[in-house]
Amino acid sequence: MSSRNIVVVGAGPVGTVAALACARLGHRVTLLEAEQRVNDAPRASTTQPPTLEIIEALGLIDEYIARGLVAPTFQFWDRPSMRLVAEFDFGCLKDETRYPYVVQTEQHKLALMGIERLKAMGQAVRMGTRVTGLSQDADSVTVETEQGPLRADYVIGCDGGRSTVRKSLGIEFEGFTWPERFLVITTQFDFAAALHGLGKRWECETISLKPYPCAHVLHSFIDAILALRAEGLRASDVARIRCPIAEHMIGIVCEPREQKIAPQNDWQGRGSLPYSLAEALVTGRLDGTSYRGDAATRGEIRALAAKIEYEVDRSAKPNQFKGWVIAELNEGRVLEKIEPYNRGSAERPLRDFDILKKFRDNAGARFDEARIADIETAVKSLTGPGAVRRLGAACSI
Ligand SMILES: Cc1cc2nc3c(=O)[nH]c(=O)nc-3n(C[C@H](O)[C@H](O)[C@H](O)COP(=O)(O)OP(=O)(O)OC[C@H]3O[C@@H](n4cnc5c(N)ncnc54)[C@H](O)[C@@H]3O)c2cc1C
């Protein structure tokens, strides 16, 4: 067969495959694509055995399979009822084809593979070249583009559903538009990792309970300062306190510094490392009554908070909420306490007694003892029909 000069319009999967097939037969090919780059929006991806054989004939099969997912079965689901309608086992075709499976490789990957091969073969690929019309005489076709005309022995129109080539030839597009609309969404989110152990592993077993009414990342620091207080440390002894802290926590509880030292309300105080530590050291506790002391106490707490500084803890591990307090005393001694894990975490669980005490202290601000006992009973029997309703009734105000 003598070599022909062939123009292929459209670098979708059909155009690139057609161009590559022509090039492999020895023809000179020019592939024209209107856009600057191949459209990689999610569209077709499932490739059945006969198409895999065509892709093999084009010399692309190994890369095509390597860049996709091999599925030995194919399922049809009924969307409204979420019911599996049928499952096809392609393994039944093992004596009929070398590819008894389907391969999921997105169509833009096929187009890009084809373009790469065409370029490697020295064929012309012209992106950003829109075809505007064509005409033919007895010998050749003239392809009009926005960049000027091209002549070819043959033109293959692969320019999609609204094909300019088709319209130029006066060919109708038969068929109909489905009345449904589809939304296609793709993501690189790792669902397998996120769903690992779903229904078997209970995340609530690793949730930290909060013994103190402040930001979760502060809890180990509070434990550390209260431990130093139990050993005799007092606010009046302090020249300076340094707190090494994981870098990602700084923007949460250490900065902006002016606000963290002198919070404008109790919520700002609960998110402040220096203020919460100062409150714990001055008052000896951090509970439901904290963050709202009288003016004199608040003044003392702020003065101490101004002496509490932070520095980056380079040894902090991800997901570890360590508390590290280094207190430099006026008389020159340095006291240090590290709490590796926060109380209430899986590594350092709270005792039932501590949980109940916190509940009773908090509930006591609102309910009498009989009501508190009712709520505890309802929580302890939180199984079976009506249990949640009983708890709701016990808690109602
Ligand atoms: C959201 C969505 C999901 C789909 N899902 C599936 C699926 O799951 N399975 C399936 O089999 N099919 C699916 N399809 C259909 C499938 O994408 C098409 O059948 C396939 O793209 C057709 O390939 P093509 O190469 O003929 O045309 P296209 O992929 O449309 O490529 C045509 C190319 O021609 C270019 N072009 C257009 N006009 C000109 C011009 N005048 N000059 C130069 N270049 C031009 C375009 O820019 C484009 O790059 C889906 C389609 C969509 C939109």
The ligand as an SDF file (V2000), in Angstrom:
LIG
                    3D

 53 58  0  0  0  0  0  0  0  0999 V2000
  -19.2670   12.6300   31.6420 C   0  0  0  0  0  0  0  0  0  0  0  0
  -19.0690   11.5710   30.5920 C   0  0  0  0  0  0  0  0  0  0  0  0
  -18.9500   10.2590   30.9870 C   0  0  0  0  0  0  0  0  0  0  0  0
  -18.7670    9.2750   30.0360 C   0  0  0  0  0  0  0  0  0  0  0  0
  -18.6340    7.9990   30.4730 N   0  0  0  0  0  0  0  0  0  0  0  0
  -18.4910    7.0170   29.5680 C   0  0  0  0  0  0  0  0  0  0  0  0
  -18.3470    5.6580   29.9580 C   0  0  0  0  0  0  0  0  0  0  0  0
  -18.3630    5.3640   31.1500 O   0  0  0  0  0  0  0  0  0  0  0  0
  -18.1900    4.7180   29.0120 N   0  0  0  0  0  0  0  0  0  0  0  0
  -18.1600    5.0360   27.6760 C   0  0  0  0  0  0  0  0  0  0  0  0
  -17.9740    4.1630   26.8590 O   0  0  0  0  0  0  0  0  0  0  0  0
  -18.2780    6.3010   27.2910 N   0  0  0  0  0  0  0  0  0  0  0  0
  -18.4450    7.3000   28.1760 C   0  0  0  0  0  0  0  0  0  0  0  0
  -18.5770    8.5760   27.7650 N   0  0  0  0  0  0  0  0  0  0  0  0
  -18.5440    8.8410   26.3170 C   0  0  0  0  0  0  0  0  0  0  0  0
  -17.1310    8.8990   25.8390 C   0  0  0  0  0  0  0  0  0  0  0  0
  -16.4270    9.8590   26.5910 O   0  0  0  0  0  0  0  0  0  0  0  0
  -17.1500    9.2670   24.3750 C   0  0  0  0  0  0  0  0  0  0  0  0
  -17.8060    8.2240   23.6960 O   0  0  0  0  0  0  0  0  0  0  0  0
  -15.7420    9.4340   23.8320 C   0  0  0  0  0  0  0  0  0  0  0  0
  -15.1610   10.5600   24.4080 O   0  0  0  0  0  0  0  0  0  0  0  0
  -15.7910    9.6190   22.3410 C   0  0  0  0  0  0  0  0  0  0  0  0
  -14.4680    9.7560   21.9260 O   0  0  0  0  0  0  0  0  0  0  0  0
  -14.1160   10.5910   20.6550 P   0  0  0  0  0  0  0  0  0  0  0  0
  -12.6280   10.5210   20.4880 O   0  0  0  0  0  0  0  0  0  0  0  0
  -14.9670   10.1670   19.5230 O   0  0  0  0  0  0  0  0  0  0  0  0
  -14.5920   12.0630   20.9830 O   0  0  0  0  0  0  0  0  0  0  0  0
  -14.1300   13.1230   22.1410 P   0  0  0  0  0  0  0  0  0  0  0  0
  -13.5880   12.3200   23.2740 O   0  0  0  0  0  0  0  0  0  0  0  0
  -15.2500   13.9770   22.2950 O   0  0  0  0  0  0  0  0  0  0  0  0
  -12.9280   13.8180   21.4330 O   0  0  0  0  0  0  0  0  0  0  0  0
  -13.1320   14.7260   20.3760 C   0  0  0  0  0  0  0  0  0  0  0  0
  -11.9220   15.6420   20.3190 C   0  0  0  0  0  0  0  0  0  0  0  0
  -12.0610   16.4720   19.1840 O   0  0  0  0  0  0  0  0  0  0  0  0
  -11.7230   17.7840   19.5570 C   0  0  0  0  0  0  0  0  0  0  0  0
  -12.4230   18.6750   18.6120 N   0  0  0  0  0  0  0  0  0  0  0  0
  -13.7380   18.9710   18.5950 C   0  0  0  0  0  0  0  0  0  0  0  0
  -13.9900   19.8220   17.5830 N   0  0  0  0  0  0  0  0  0  0  0  0
  -12.8250   20.0570   16.9590 C   0  0  0  0  0  0  0  0  0  0  0  0
  -12.4540   20.8430   15.8620 C   0  0  0  0  0  0  0  0  0  0  0  0
  -13.3380   21.5490   15.1720 N   0  0  0  0  0  0  0  0  0  0  0  0
  -11.1500   20.8820   15.4690 N   0  0  0  0  0  0  0  0  0  0  0  0
  -10.2140   20.1380   16.1480 C   0  0  0  0  0  0  0  0  0  0  0  0
  -10.5120   19.3820   17.1970 N   0  0  0  0  0  0  0  0  0  0  0  0
  -11.8130   19.3310   17.6180 C   0  0  0  0  0  0  0  0  0  0  0  0
  -12.2030   17.9220   20.9730 C   0  0  0  0  0  0  0  0  0  0  0  0
  -11.5310   18.9730   21.6240 O   0  0  0  0  0  0  0  0  0  0  0  0
  -11.8490   16.5620   21.5210 C   0  0  0  0  0  0  0  0  0  0  0  0
  -10.5370   16.5200   22.0570 O   0  0  0  0  0  0  0  0  0  0  0  0
  -18.7370    9.5890   28.6750 C   0  0  0  0  0  0  0  0  0  0  0  0
  -18.8520   10.9080   28.2750 C   0  0  0  0  0  0  0  0  0  0  0  0
  -19.0100   11.8980   29.2190 C   0  0  0  0  0  0  0  0  0  0  0  0
  -19.1490   13.3210   28.7770 C   0  0  0  0  0  0  0  0  0  0  0  0
  1  2  1  0
  2  3  1  0
  2 52  2  0
  3  4  2  0
  4  5  1  0
  4 50  1  0
  5  6  2  0
  6  7  1  0
  6 13  1  0
  7  8  2  0
  7  9  1  0
  9 10  1  0
 10 11  2  0
 10 12  1  0
 12 13  2  0
 13 14  1  0
 14 15  1  0
 14 50  1  0
 15 16  1  0
 16 17  1  0
 16 18  1  0
 18 19  1  0
 18 20  1  0
 20 21  1  0
 20 22  1  0
 22 23  1  0
 23 24  1  0
 24 25  2  0
 24 26  1  0
 24 27  1  0
 27 28  1  0
 28 29  2  0
 28 30  1  0
 28 31  1  0
 31 32  1  0
 32 33  1  0
 33 34  1  0
 33 48  1  0
 34 35  1  0
 35 36  1  0
 35 46  1  0
 36 37  1  0
 36 45  1  0
 37 38  2  0
 38 39  1  0
 39 40  1  0
 39 45  2  0
 40 41  1  0
 40 42  2  0
 42 43  1  0
 43 44  2  0
 44 45  1  0
 46 47  1  0
 46 48  1  0
 48 49  1  0
 50 51  2  0
 51 52  1  0
 52 53  1  0
M  END
$$$$
